[in-house]
Amino acid sequence: MSAANKGVIGILTGGGDVPGLNPAIRAVTIRAIREGYKVIGIRRGWAGLTDITREKDADNSNNYQVLSEEVVNKSGRTGGTFIHTSRTNPGKMKKADVPEPLQGQYQDERNDLTKEVLKNLEFLGIDTLIPIGGDDTLSYGVRLYREGVKVVAIPKTMDNDVPGTDYCIGFSTCITRTIALTNSLRTTAGSHERFLVLEVFGRYAGFTALLPTMAGAAHRCVIPEYKFDIEHLTSLLSVDRNRNPSKYSVVLVSEGATFGGGDMVFENQMTDAYGHAKLGGIGDQVAAELKNISPKFNNGHTIDVLTQKLGYMVRGGDPDAIDSIVPMAFGNLALDLVLKGVHGRLVVLKNGRYDNMPLDVVTASKKLVNVAQFYDTERYRPIYDNFEMKPLLIMTSD
C-alpha cells in the first residue's frame, strides 16, 4: 500500500521534554504507516509550523522531517523528543520570535501567526495533526481545531495536570526519579543530622510532591493548592527529625508552593510564550526559613539544612515501564480515532481505562489536587485512607 494512500498525519511535541515522548511518536508512526498514511514530524513544536518556506524546492529540513519505521525505532526507547520541542505559542508570538521572512508582516509586540500555520499545514498536505503536550501546548491545538484543523491530542506533562485525564506521559518517570533521588540524598542528610528540602516540579498542581510523599519518600510536602505556614512546617519537621534514629527529616516542596500571605517565587520576571514566568527558588527560601526558626523547636540549637532542586534530573534519561506502555497505548488510541474519522479529541486514561474526551476539556478547567480528599492541611502530608476502588496512581482528574 502506498505510504500516502490514506493521507498525511503531522505529529509534534511541545513544552518541556519528558521521558515517553519518543515511544508515543514511535507508536503513532508505525501504526499510521502500516495503515497507509504518510507521517511528518514537525520540529520544535509549534515553532516548526510557523517557519515553513512555502516553495516547492525550499529546504525545510529544520522544520519537519518525514518519519519512517527505521527512524522512530532508533529513538523509541529513549528519553526526550528527537523531533525537538519549544514553548512556542503561534497565537501570541513575541515580535523578536517571529521568523525572519515574516517580520515585515508581523510587527506588534504580540502577533497571531495562526493564518501562517494554516497555510503551512495546507502546504505540507497534513490532513490530521497529533500534538503531544501539556495544557499550554494543547490549548493552541484547541485553537486550530476551532479553525477547522483535524486534531487528535495526546497529554504529556511531568506535573500530571492536563484536565480530563488521570495520567499524562512523563509523570511516572518523574515520581520514580523523585523517590530514587530523595533516597540517595538521605544518607547525607542523616550523616549531618539535617533537614532535607527538595524542590520538585509542580506550578499549579502538587501531584509530583504528594505521590512520592505518599510512597514514603518524604515526611512532609507542601503543594501549590494550599498555602503553608513555615513555623508550623518547622515544628512538624523537628518532631519528625527527633523521632528518626538517624536524626533527619525530609520535605518535598512544589515549585509553585507559597508561604501563607506570600506569592509564587520566580527566577526572574521574564515570561514564556504562554505568559508564565520561570519558577524557582521556593526550596531555597524554605530551607533558609527552616534554619532560622529551628532553634525554637530544638532547645535553642540551629538545625542545618540540605537543599536541592531536583529539576531536570527527573525529566532526563529513559522512560520507566509506565512511560513506555502508556505512550504506546495513547499513540494507538490516537490512530484508532483517525481511522474512524473522529477528531477534536484528547486521548486519556480515566479510572484505569483508556478512553478519549472532547479536546476543549483542556481549556475548560484546571486539574488540581483535591485537597479535602488527599491532603492533610494540619500535617502537611497525604491522607492515607479510602483507597478502595481508587485507580493505580490514586488521584484522578476529577
Secondary structure per residue as TSV (DSSP state, phi and psi in degrees):
chain	resnum	aa	ss	phi	psi
A	1	M	-	360.0	139.4
A	2	S	-	-62.5	140.0
A	3	A	T	-62.7	-25.5
A	4	A	T	-113.7	20.9
A	5	N	S	-62.5	-37.4
A	6	K	S	-97.3	-12.8
A	7	G	E	135.8	-170.2
A	8	V	E	-124.0	129.3
A	9	I	E	-109.5	130.7
A	10	G	E	-103.8	141.3
A	11	I	E	-133.3	139.6
A	12	L	E	-145.5	159.8
A	13	T	E	-124.0	133.7
A	14	G	-	-130.1	160.3
A	15	G	S	80.6	-156.2
A	16	G	S	-70.4	148.7
A	17	D	-	-75.0	150.9
A	18	V	-	-145.2	154.2
A	19	P	T	-65.4	132.2
A	20	G	T	119.3	-14.5
A	21	L	H	-66.5	-47.2
A	22	N	H	-63.9	-39.3
A	23	P	H	-61.2	-33.9
A	24	A	H	-68.6	-44.0
A	25	I	H	-60.2	-42.9
A	26	R	H	-60.5	-46.6
A	27	A	H	-62.0	-45.8
A	28	V	H	-60.8	-48.4
A	29	T	H	-64.1	-50.5
A	30	I	H	-63.4	-45.0
A	31	R	H	-64.5	-43.2
A	32	A	H	-63.8	-44.6
A	33	I	H	-62.0	-42.5
A	34	R	H	-69.5	-22.0
A	35	E	T	-89.1	-1.8
A	36	G	T	100.7	19.9
A	37	Y	E	-105.3	154.6
A	38	K	E	-93.3	141.1
A	39	V	E	-121.4	129.2
A	40	I	E	-114.2	127.0
A	41	G	E	-92.6	117.2
A	42	I	E	-81.9	126.3
A	43	R	T	-82.1	145.4
A	44	R	T	60.2	40.2
A	45	G	G	60.5	-140.0
A	46	W	G	-66.2	-18.7
A	47	A	G	-60.4	-40.4
A	48	G	G	-63.1	-27.8
A	49	L	G	-85.0	-4.9
A	50	T	T	-99.5	-12.0
A	51	D	S	-113.5	15.6
A	52	I	-	-73.4	134.7
A	53	T	-	-91.6	114.5
A	54	R	-	-86.2	65.4
A	55	E	S	-133.6	141.1
A	56	K	T	-53.0	-45.7
A	57	D	T	-101.9	12.7
A	58	A	-	-69.2	148.4
A	59	D	-	-86.9	102.3
A	60	N	-	-108.6	23.7
A	61	S	T	-64.7	-20.8
A	62	N	T	-78.4	-10.8
A	63	N	T	-114.2	-20.7
A	64	Y	E	-161.7	162.6
A	65	Q	E	-146.0	148.0
A	66	V	E	-77.6	128.6
A	67	L	-	-93.9	147.5
A	68	S	-	-134.4	166.9
A	69	E	H	-60.3	-39.6
A	70	E	H	-61.0	-43.9
A	71	V	H	-64.4	-47.6
A	72	V	H	-76.8	-26.2
A	73	N	H	-67.4	-32.2
A	74	K	H	-66.7	-30.7
A	75	S	H	-111.8	-4.6
A	76	G	T	-64.7	-17.3
A	77	R	T	-104.5	5.8
A	78	T	S	-106.4	167.2
A	79	G	S	-82.9	-179.6
A	80	G	S	69.3	-161.6
A	81	T	-	-137.6	118.3
A	82	F	T	-72.9	-15.4
A	83	I	T	-93.9	6.1
A	84	H	-	69.7	171.4
A	85	T	-	-150.2	166.2
A	86	S	-	-159.2	168.3
A	87	R	-	-103.0	48.6
A	88	T	-	-83.9	137.7
A	89	N	-	-123.9	97.3
A	90	P	G	-60.9	-20.6
A	91	G	G	-77.2	-18.7
A	92	K	G	-144.4	58.9
A	93	M	E	-83.2	130.9
A	94	K	E	-63.1	147.2
A	95	K	G	-53.8	-42.0
A	96	A	G	-67.5	-20.8
A	97	D	G	-95.1	-6.7
A	98	V	S	-63.9	130.6
A	99	P	-	-52.7	143.1
A	100	E	G	-52.8	-43.3
A	101	P	G	-65.1	-17.1
A	102	L	G	-103.9	-2.0
A	103	Q	T	-64.5	-27.2
A	104	G	T	-69.7	-25.5
A	105	Q	T	-92.4	-23.7
A	106	Y	-	-125.1	99.7
A	107	Q	-	-123.1	10.3
A	108	D	S	-75.6	164.8
A	109	E	S	-64.1	-34.2
A	110	R	E	-128.6	132.8
A	111	N	E	-127.4	141.7
A	112	D	-	-98.2	107.0
A	113	L	-	-98.8	19.0
A	114	T	H	-58.6	-37.1
A	115	K	H	-57.4	-40.9
A	116	E	H	-69.0	-39.9
A	117	V	H	-61.0	-43.6
A	118	L	H	-63.5	-41.0
A	119	K	H	-65.5	-37.6
A	120	N	H	-70.7	-36.6
A	121	L	H	-62.4	-41.2
A	122	E	H	-65.8	-42.3
A	123	F	H	-60.1	-40.1
A	124	L	H	-79.7	-8.6
A	125	G	T	73.8	21.8
A	126	I	-	-75.4	122.3
A	127	D	S	-89.0	-38.6
A	128	T	E	-134.8	138.6
A	129	L	E	-114.0	131.9
A	130	I	E	-119.1	92.7
A	131	P	E	-83.7	142.1
A	132	I	E	-117.9	118.9
A	133	G	E	-177.3	-174.2
A	134	G	-	-89.7	-167.1
A	135	D	H	-65.8	-29.4
A	136	D	H	-67.1	-54.1
A	137	T	H	-57.6	-45.0
A	138	L	H	-74.3	-22.2
A	139	S	H	-64.0	-32.8
A	140	Y	H	-74.6	-29.1
A	141	G	H	-60.8	-37.9
A	142	V	H	-61.2	-42.6
A	143	R	H	-59.0	-46.9
A	144	L	H	-65.8	-37.9
A	145	Y	H	-60.8	-39.9
A	146	R	H	-69.8	-19.3
A	147	E	T	-87.4	-0.4
A	148	G	T	106.0	1.9
A	149	V	-	-79.7	139.4
A	150	K	E	-78.7	112.4
A	151	V	E	-124.0	131.3
A	152	V	E	-127.2	121.6
A	153	A	E	-109.3	153.8
A	154	I	E	-123.0	127.7
A	155	P	E	-82.5	135.0
A	156	K	B	-143.8	129.3
A	157	T	-	178.6	139.3
A	158	M	T	-62.6	-31.5
A	159	D	T	-70.3	-16.0
A	160	N	-	59.7	36.8
A	161	D	-	-114.6	19.8
A	162	V	-	-75.2	123.5
A	163	P	T	-62.3	152.0
A	164	G	T	94.3	-19.1
A	165	T	-	-126.7	142.7
A	166	D	S	-75.7	-22.9
A	167	Y	-	-135.1	138.1
A	168	C	-	-121.2	141.6
A	169	I	B	-54.8	132.8
A	170	G	T	106.8	-20.8
A	171	F	H	-68.8	-44.4
A	172	S	H	-62.3	-45.1
A	173	T	H	-62.6	-38.4
A	174	C	H	-59.7	-50.5
A	175	I	H	-74.2	-29.5
A	176	T	H	-62.4	-46.7
A	177	R	H	-66.7	-38.3
A	178	T	H	-60.1	-44.3
A	179	I	H	-62.3	-46.4
A	180	A	H	-64.5	-44.7
A	181	L	H	-67.7	-37.9
A	182	T	H	-62.0	-44.7
A	183	N	H	-64.0	-33.8
A	184	S	H	-66.5	-36.6
A	185	L	H	-81.2	-12.1
A	186	R	H	-58.7	-36.9
A	187	T	H	-63.5	-39.5
A	188	T	H	-70.8	-43.8
A	189	A	H	-59.1	-42.3
A	190	G	H	-70.2	-39.2
A	191	S	H	-59.8	-34.5
A	192	H	T	-106.9	5.5
A	193	E	T	57.5	48.6
A	194	R	-	-110.4	167.4
A	195	F	E	-77.1	142.0
A	196	L	E	-114.8	117.6
A	197	V	E	-113.2	119.5
A	198	L	E	-119.8	121.7
A	199	E	E	-89.8	129.7
A	200	V	E	-124.7	168.7
A	201	F	-	-63.7	161.5
A	202	G	-	134.7	86.1
A	203	R	S	-72.2	-53.1
A	204	Y	S	-114.9	-20.3
A	205	A	-	-120.8	140.3
A	206	G	-	-100.8	20.4
A	207	F	H	-58.6	-37.7
A	208	T	H	-72.5	-17.5
A	209	A	H	-94.6	-38.8
A	210	L	H	-71.0	-44.0
A	211	L	H	-66.0	-46.1
A	212	P	H	-61.9	-35.8
A	213	T	H	-66.0	-42.0
A	214	M	H	-59.6	-33.7
A	215	A	T	-79.8	-3.5
A	216	G	T	99.2	8.9
A	217	A	S	-73.9	-26.9
A	218	A	-	-138.5	159.4
A	219	H	S	-78.2	-38.4
A	220	R	E	-139.7	163.5
A	221	C	E	-148.7	149.4
A	222	V	E	-122.0	137.1
A	223	I	-	-128.3	160.5
A	224	P	T	-63.2	-26.6
A	225	E	T	-73.3	-11.9
A	226	Y	S	-143.7	117.9
A	227	K	-	-69.1	135.3
A	228	F	B	-106.7	155.6
A	229	D	-	-98.8	119.1
A	230	I	H	-67.5	-33.2
A	231	E	H	-68.5	-39.6
A	232	H	H	-65.9	-39.8
A	233	L	H	-61.7	-42.1
A	234	T	H	-61.7	-41.8
A	235	S	H	-61.2	-46.5
A	236	L	H	-62.8	-45.6
A	237	L	H	-67.5	-30.7
A	238	S	H	-67.7	-41.8
A	239	V	H	-63.0	-44.4
A	240	D	H	-58.5	-43.7
A	241	R	H	-63.6	-43.5
A	242	N	H	-68.5	-30.4
A	243	R	H	-77.9	-18.9
A	244	N	S	-85.6	122.7
A	245	P	T	-56.8	-26.1
A	246	S	T	-89.3	-0.1
A	247	K	-	59.6	50.2
A	248	Y	-	-146.7	162.2
A	249	S	E	-145.2	157.5
A	250	V	E	-126.9	136.6
A	251	V	E	-130.6	133.7
A	252	L	E	-96.7	130.2
A	253	V	E	-117.9	114.8
A	254	S	E	-64.2	142.0
A	255	E	T	-60.5	-24.3
A	256	G	T	-96.3	6.2
A	257	A	-	-67.5	151.7
A	258	T	-	-135.7	145.8
A	259	F	B	-66.6	151.7
A	260	G	T	-56.0	126.0
A	261	G	T	82.0	0.4
A	262	G	-	-111.5	-175.2
A	263	D	-	-124.7	172.8
A	264	M	-	-57.4	151.2
A	265	V	-	-103.6	125.3
A	266	F	E	-113.5	149.8
A	267	E	E	-67.6	-40.4
A	268	N	E	-159.4	-177.8
A	269	Q	E	-94.7	3.0
A	270	M	E	-69.5	142.3
A	271	T	E	-117.3	156.0
A	272	D	-	-86.4	-170.9
A	273	A	T	-67.2	-16.0
A	274	Y	T	-105.6	11.4
A	275	G	S	85.0	11.9
A	276	H	-	-94.2	125.4
A	277	A	E	-76.1	149.7
A	278	K	E	-74.2	122.3
A	279	L	E	-78.1	154.7
A	280	G	-	158.0	133.2
A	281	G	-	121.1	-12.8
A	282	I	H	-63.5	-36.0
A	283	G	H	-60.8	-44.4
A	284	D	H	-64.8	-38.7
A	285	Q	H	-66.9	-42.3
A	286	V	H	-60.9	-44.2
A	287	A	H	-59.9	-44.5
A	288	A	H	-63.7	-42.5
A	289	E	H	-69.4	-38.4
A	290	L	H	-59.2	-44.0
A	291	K	H	-63.8	-42.9
A	292	N	H	-65.3	-38.6
A	293	I	H	-86.5	-21.6
A	294	S	G	-54.6	-35.2
A	295	P	G	-56.6	-29.9
A	296	K	G	-61.9	-26.9
A	297	F	G	-115.9	14.1
A	298	N	T	-140.4	44.0
A	299	N	T	52.5	37.8
A	300	G	T	84.5	-0.7
A	301	H	-	-101.6	138.3
A	302	T	-	-73.9	138.7
A	303	I	-	-103.5	121.2
A	304	D	-	-73.5	161.5
A	305	V	E	-129.1	134.4
A	306	L	E	-102.2	124.2
A	307	T	E	-127.2	143.9
A	308	Q	E	-149.4	133.4
A	309	K	E	-92.6	114.0
A	310	L	-	-69.9	-39.2
A	311	G	G	43.5	-126.3
A	312	Y	G	-70.5	-11.1
A	313	M	G	-64.4	-24.8
A	314	V	G	-92.2	-8.3
A	315	R	T	-110.2	-6.2
A	316	G	S	-89.6	166.7
A	317	G	S	84.4	-173.3
A	318	D	-	-75.9	154.4
A	319	P	-	-73.0	151.5
A	320	D	-	-80.9	-171.8
A	321	A	S	-61.4	-47.7
A	322	I	H	-63.5	-39.9
A	323	D	H	-81.3	7.2
A	324	S	H	-102.6	-35.2
A	325	I	H	-81.6	-48.8
A	326	V	H	-60.5	-45.6
A	327	P	H	-59.3	-36.0
A	328	M	H	-60.5	-46.1
A	329	A	H	-67.7	-43.2
A	330	F	H	-59.4	-43.4
A	331	G	H	-61.7	-41.9
A	332	N	H	-73.0	-33.0
A	333	L	H	-60.5	-42.7
A	334	A	H	-60.5	-42.6
A	335	L	H	-69.0	-33.8
A	336	D	H	-56.4	-44.0
A	337	L	H	-67.2	-42.4
A	338	V	H	-59.4	-44.9
A	339	L	H	-64.9	-28.3
A	340	K	T	-85.3	-3.6
A	341	G	T	74.7	22.8
A	342	V	-	-100.7	133.8
A	343	H	-	-144.3	-180.0
A	344	G	S	71.2	33.2
A	345	R	E	-126.7	154.2
A	346	L	E	-114.1	124.5
A	347	V	E	-76.7	141.3
A	348	V	E	-142.6	164.0
A	349	L	E	-111.4	122.1
A	350	K	E	-133.3	117.1
A	351	N	T	53.2	40.2
A	352	G	T	82.3	5.6
A	353	R	E	-124.9	142.0
A	354	Y	E	-76.3	140.4
A	355	D	E	-160.0	-167.1
A	356	N	E	-145.3	155.6
A	357	M	E	-131.6	161.4
A	358	P	E	-58.7	136.5
A	359	L	T	-59.4	-34.0
A	360	D	T	-72.0	0.5
A	361	V	H	-60.4	-25.7
A	362	V	H	-61.6	-36.7
A	363	T	H	-102.2	-4.2
A	364	A	H	-88.8	-16.2
A	365	S	-	-157.0	176.4
A	366	K	-	-116.8	143.1
A	367	K	-	-103.4	111.9
A	368	L	-	-130.3	164.2
A	369	V	-	-65.4	131.5
A	370	N	-	-76.9	97.3
A	371	V	H	-60.4	-45.5
A	372	A	H	-60.1	-32.6
A	373	Q	H	-89.8	-31.9
A	374	F	H	-123.8	-10.4
A	375	Y	E	-128.1	124.2
A	376	D	E	-84.2	107.1
A	377	T	T	-75.5	-10.2
A	378	E	T	-91.2	-32.6
A	379	R	T	-106.0	-4.2
A	380	Y	T	52.3	51.5
A	381	R	E	-156.8	168.9
A	382	P	E	-65.9	158.5
A	383	I	-	-92.0	126.4
A	384	Y	-	-106.5	69.5
A	385	D	-	-157.4	171.5
A	386	N	-	56.5	50.3
A	387	F	-	-86.7	-12.1
A	388	E	T	-60.3	130.0
A	389	M	T	68.0	13.8
A	390	K	-	-77.0	151.9
A	391	P	-	-72.4	175.4
A	392	L	T	-48.9	-49.6
A	393	L	T	-99.8	23.8
A	394	I	S	72.7	-58.2
A	395	M	-	-94.1	129.6
A	396	T	-	-99.3	-176.5
A	397	S	-	-88.3	1.7
A	398	D	-	-75.6	360.0
